[in-house]
Amino acid sequence: MKLLLHTCCAPCSIQCVQVLAAEGLKPALFWFNPNIHPYTEYRSRLDALQNFSKDKNLSLAKEDEYGLQSFIKAVSVVDAEEGKRCIICYRMRLEKTALFAAANGYDAFSTSLLISPYQNHELIKAIGEELAAAQGIEFLYRDFRSFFRISQKQAREAGYYMQKYCGCIFSEEERYCDHCCGRCRQESE
């Protein structure tokens, strides 16, 4: 099976690649993450992924689009209810991956998002399967969550950049407001 793995970062990709290799699959990596902000975070994650792909001799295709404006425009149409921005974000990234996979002769695609215990697996799977059907290819679902901690450990040991939040500017705010003075939480109540 010729597999394209959407990759959000090196730390999340390590164990996904290893688990797939144990199944006899060597995925090509695909970077498309216009949700990652600010620009320095975007570059740090992409640079680490490029290093990982070189270290493991993996093919890496990139749609190198720092998409602050397109991402903000896309998510501004929804209110801030939990998960609504994530639906748009998952769809943006998986749709680009499915289109790239179909256009380049891949049999299937998957995503490193499936290693995170913080992501909505049911939603990712549903969106992936819908997009795969539209492109006439397969969405390869794997629940990699049990490998999350070891993947993080391996990334630290390898010296790859370790992010502190999911990626979008909203998740950065949520990450750090939980540890600040609490003013953000009080204002929203």
N, C-alpha and C positions, 0 to 999 in steps of 0.2 A: 504494500500500500504506500503510495506517495502522499505524505502528510505534511501539511503546513501548520505550524504552531504559532498562533498569535502570541506575542510575548510582551508583557507589561514591564518587565525588568529582569535583570540577571538573577537576583535572589529567588524569585518565584519560578524561574525557568530551570534551575539546576536539577531538582528532583523530578520535574515533569519529564525532562529529557532522559534522565536515568531510568525512570519507570517505563517509559515508552521503549527505550533501548532493550530493557529486559523482555519486552514483548516482541522484539525483533524489528522495531521501527526506529528509523533515524530521521526525525523531523527536520525540515527546513524551518528556520525561524523567520518571523514576520513582525516588523515593528510598524505600528500605526497607533499613536496615542496622543491625539490632539487635546486630550483632557488633562494632560500633565502640566502643571503650572507651579511656580513661575518658570521663566525660561532657564534659569540656572538648574532647577530641579530636572527639567526636561533633558538638558544636555548631560547632566550627571548620570541619569538613568540610561540614556542612549549610549553614552561612552562605556559604561560598565557592561551593557549588553554586547557591544561590539567586541570588547575584550573577552567576554565569556565565549562568544561565537568563535573567535580566533583560538582561544585556549582549547576548545573542544572540537575544533575543525568542523564547525557547523555552518551551513549556508545561512546567510542573513540577508533578506530583502527588506528594504526600508521605504516607507512612504514618510519621508522626513518633513513633516508639516507641524511646526509649532502652531497649534490652532487655537490660541487664546480667543480671538474674535469669533471664529466659527463655532467654537464650543460654547462660549457665553451666549451667543445668539441662539443656538439650538436649545440650550437648557433654560433660557429666559422665558420660554413659552409655557413652562409649568410652574406651579407654585412649589414651595419648598417642602411639601409633604415628603416624609421619609421614603426614599426609594424611587421617587419619580425622576429625579435627575439621573439616577443610576440606570434606569431603563433606557433613556436616551443615549447615555454613554456606552452601555453595552452594545446597543444596536449600531451606533456609529462605527465602533471598532470592529465588531464581528461582521458587519455588512461589507466593510472594505476588505476584510480578510477573506470572506466567502467569494467576493468578486475577483480578487487577486488569485485565489486558489483555482477557481473555475477557468479563468483566462490563461492560466499557466500550467494546465494539465495535472493538477493535483486531484487525487481521489477523495480526499477528506481534509478537514481542518479542525483544529481544536484551539484551546487558549490556556495560557498559564494562569489566568484568573481563577481557574478551577482548583488551584492549590490553596487559595486563601480561605480561612475560616470566616473571614469578614465579608465575603461576597455572597450574593444570592444565587446559589447553584441552580435552583429550579428555574429561575428566570433566565439565567445564562443558557441553560440547556434548551429551554423553550425557544428562545430567540435563535440560538445556533441551529436547531433543527428546522425552524421555519426558513431561515436564510439558505441552509443547505438544500432543502427541497426546491426552493426557487432557482437554485443554480444547478440542480441535478448532480450534486455531490453529497458526501456524508459529513455530518457533524459527529466527531468522535468525542463522546462524553467519557471522562474519567474523573472519579472523585479522588483527587490527589491530596485532600486536606490532611490526612494522617502523616504526610511527608513535609508539612509546612515547617515545623521546628527544625528538622534536620537540614532542610534546604537553606534556612536562614543561617544555621550554624556553618554549613559548608561555604556559604557566601562570605561570611565574616572571615573564616579561615583563609579563603582565597584572596581576601582584600578587596572584594567588590563593594561598590558604593551601596550603602544600606539606607533606604528611604525611611521616613518617619510617619508617612501618611499615604493614603490610597493613591492620590495623584492630583485630583482637581483642587482648585483653589478653595472650594467649599469644604472639602475633607481636611485641608490644611487648617482652616479656621476651626473646624470641629475638634481636631487633634489638639491644638494649642489652647483653645478656649476652655477645655476641660481642666487645664493646668494653670490658668491665669487667675485673675482677680474675681472672675465670675460675672463681671458686668454684662458680657454678651448674653449669658443665660438669663440674667435678671431682666434685661431689656426685652427679651422675647417672650417672657411670661405674662 
